[in-house]
Amino acid sequence: MTWPVVEWYLQRITGALLVILLAAHFWVEHFMSEPLRRGELTYEVIRERIANPYWQAIDIAFLLVALYHGLSGLRNILLDYGRLGRRGARAATAALALVGMVWAYWGVEAFRNLR
């Protein structure tokens, strides 16, 4: 299998994962929270939920999947519609990869700082 085919599959897989993770996120944030239904949602309640390693894993997975899917899609748009040569395509790919790594690090660090 060639790399463009792998990228194509990854874009579809991450899209499907986004639907699942978004549904889980909405369910937990808007429907499953008992304090929310009682109108008693506070910062402490949210912090307690985010401190749970299970939900941290789901939120970090959501972040990483969304980052890959979004930046890969942006890269595809740039390469499909932009007038980039081979060198420009490599530069755009490297820049988007760097943005993704920095953003992922920043997001994961936010969870580490909650303790």
C-alpha positions, 0 to 999 in steps of 0.5 A, a space after each residue: 500500500 502506498 503512502 497516499 492510500 494510507 493517508 486516504 484511509 487515515 482521513 476516513 478512519 479519523 472522521 469515523 472516530 471523530 463522530 464516536 468521540 464527539 458523541 461520547 463528549 456530548 453525552 458526558 458533558 451535556 446529558 450524563 452529568 447529574 450536577 448539570 441536570 440539577 443546575 449545580 454545575 461548578 468548576 470543581 465538578 468539571 475539574 473532578 471529571 477531567 481528573 478521571 484518567 478514563 475521561 482524560 484518555 477520551 479527551 486526549 484521544 479526541 484532541 489528537 484525532 481532531 488535530 490529525 483529521 483537521 490538519 491532514 484535511 488542510 494539507 490536502 486542500 493546500 496540495 489539491 488547490 494550491 499552486 505549490 511545487 514539490 518544495 512548497 508541498 514539503 514545506 507546507 507538510 512540515 509546517 502543519 506537522 509542526 503546528 500539530 505537534 505543538 498543539 498536541 503537546 499544549 493540549 496534553 500538558 493542559 491535562 497534566 497541569 490539572 493535578 
